[in-house]
Amino acid sequence: MTSNIEPLAREMAERICRRSGMPAADIPRWVELHWPCAAAMLEAGVMDEGGEWVEDRDVRLGMEAYRERLSPRNEAFCADRRRFPPKAPPDFPFPRGGDCSARRGL
């Protein structure tokens, strides 16, 4: 199940990459890894749809929303990650995005 906010969050992440001058070849991978963070920041109201920080908002609210989004308790997110796990570079030895496999002993 894909959330309704995913396409918008992916767009936000791509805008952030382009604005920062990231090489075009690196953008898709960065977006794949970071769209959940963009979604959490948008849902928490600390970033706008353009990927800009909202003034007078506590970024810690966004970080808490991101932690909750990656939590093994978030069944929909874990189900998506089991079906479509992010591809880790070969030199990346640590699990990313929360331990969804622990939820059902996988």
C-alpha positions as CSV (number, residue, x, y, z in Angstrom):
1,M,0.0,0.0,0.0
2,T,1.5,3.3,-1.0
3,S,0.5,6.4,1.0
4,N,-1.2,9.4,-0.6
5,I,1.6,11.6,0.5
6,E,4.4,9.6,-1.2
7,P,4.2,11.3,-4.6
8,L,4.3,14.7,-3.1
9,A,7.1,13.8,-0.7
10,R,9.1,12.3,-3.6
11,E,8.6,15.6,-5.5
12,M,9.7,17.6,-2.5
13,A,12.9,15.5,-2.1
14,E,13.7,15.9,-5.8
15,R,13.2,19.7,-5.6
16,I,15.6,19.8,-2.6
17,C,18.2,17.8,-4.6
18,R,18.0,20.1,-7.6
19,R,18.1,23.2,-5.5
20,S,21.2,22.0,-3.8
21,G,23.0,21.3,-7.1
22,M,23.1,17.5,-6.8
23,P,24.2,15.8,-10.0
24,A,21.1,14.5,-11.9
25,A,22.4,10.9,-11.8
26,D,22.4,10.9,-8.0
27,I,18.9,12.3,-7.5
28,P,16.7,9.2,-8.0
29,R,18.7,7.2,-5.4
30,W,18.6,10.1,-2.9
31,V,14.9,10.5,-3.4
32,E,14.3,6.8,-2.9
33,L,16.2,6.9,0.4
34,H,14.8,10.2,1.8
35,W,11.2,10.6,0.7
36,P,9.9,9.1,4.0
37,C,11.7,11.9,5.8
38,A,10.2,14.5,3.5
39,A,6.8,13.0,4.1
40,A,7.2,13.2,7.8
41,M,8.4,16.8,7.7
42,L,5.4,17.8,5.6
43,E,2.9,15.9,7.8
44,A,4.4,17.5,10.9
45,G,4.1,21.0,9.3
46,V,7.7,21.9,9.6
47,M,8.3,21.9,5.8
48,D,6.1,23.2,3.0
49,E,5.4,21.5,-0.3
50,G,8.3,23.2,-1.9
51,G,10.7,21.6,0.5
52,E,11.4,24.8,2.4
53,W,11.4,25.0,6.2
54,V,8.4,26.7,7.7
55,E,9.4,29.6,9.9
56,D,8.6,29.4,13.7
57,R,8.1,25.6,13.6
58,D,10.0,23.2,15.8
59,V,12.0,20.8,13.6
60,R,11.9,18.3,16.5
61,L,8.3,17.7,15.6
62,G,9.4,16.6,12.2
63,M,12.1,14.3,13.6
64,E,9.5,12.7,15.9
65,A,7.1,12.2,13.0
66,Y,10.0,10.6,11.0
67,R,10.8,8.2,13.8
68,E,7.2,7.3,14.1
69,R,7.0,6.7,10.3
70,L,9.9,4.3,10.5
71,S,8.7,2.6,13.6
72,P,8.0,-1.1,13.4
73,R,4.6,-0.3,14.7
74,N,3.8,1.5,11.5
75,E,2.4,-1.6,9.7
76,A,1.6,0.0,6.3
77,F,5.1,1.4,6.0
78,C,6.7,-1.9,7.1
79,A,4.5,-3.8,4.6
80,D,5.7,-1.6,1.7
81,R,9.4,-1.9,2.8
82,R,9.1,-5.7,2.9
83,R,7.6,-5.8,-0.6
84,F,9.9,-3.0,-2.0
85,P,13.0,-2.8,0.2
86,P,15.4,0.1,-0.6
87,K,18.5,-1.0,-2.3
88,A,21.6,-0.5,-0.1
89,P,24.9,0.2,-1.7
90,P,27.3,-2.8,-1.3
91,D,29.4,-1.0,1.4
92,F,26.4,-0.1,3.6
93,P,26.4,-2.7,6.4
94,F,23.7,-1.3,8.6
95,P,19.9,-1.8,8.3
96,R,18.1,1.3,7.2
97,G,14.6,2.5,7.9
98,G,13.7,0.7,11.1
99,D,13.6,-3.1,11.7
100,C,10.3,-4.0,10.0
101,S,11.3,-7.7,10.0
102,A,11.2,-7.9,13.8
103,R,7.5,-7.2,13.7
104,R,6.6,-10.7,12.6
105,G,9.8,-12.5,13.3
106,L,10.9,-12.5,9.7
